[in-house]
Amino acid sequence: MGADIGAVDMTLLIRDAAPGDRADWQQLWQDYLVFYKVTLDEAITDHTWARLMSPDSRLKMRLALREGRAVGFAIYHPHESTWVLGSDCYLEDLFVDSGLRGGGIGRALIDDLKLLATARGWRRLYWHTDHDNARARKLYDSYAPADGAIRYRINL
């Protein structure tokens, strides 16, 4: 992972996550899990962090920082596609500190990921959200209309 591509203003920096970001990310991650009313075993969180830091993993994260403090994250992974010549990028998790929502950080993270995707030659960027997440959907609808896909998940 490379350059610091995006920024909303001089007080927001978006960059790749680094090993020293664990504590800030973990606080945001816990808030994210609370938002979605999910409890995960600590081993899953540890494993997620290890994959985010591994150069061999496709799972990556961009962090938004304001005054040196992480205020949002975008976890994504590029993958091969059967629908385009090239790769897609799936934005798996996007979260902004609840006290800072509506201030452009979510948009900055998506814009940053669009720039990164373009620079790397990925053909599409996509994500899912809960149908009742109206605040997030307002932001997402400003990028593209929902494509009508319905997700199915089998827990094994």
Secondary structure, DSSP 4 states (H G I P E B T S, - for coil): -------SSTTEEEEE--GGGHHHHHHHHHHHHHHTT----HHHHHHHHHHHH-TT-S-EEEEEEETTEEEEEEEEEEEE-SSSSSEEEEEEEEEE-GGGTTSSHHHHHHHHHHHHHHHHT--EEE----TT-HHHHHHHHTT-------------
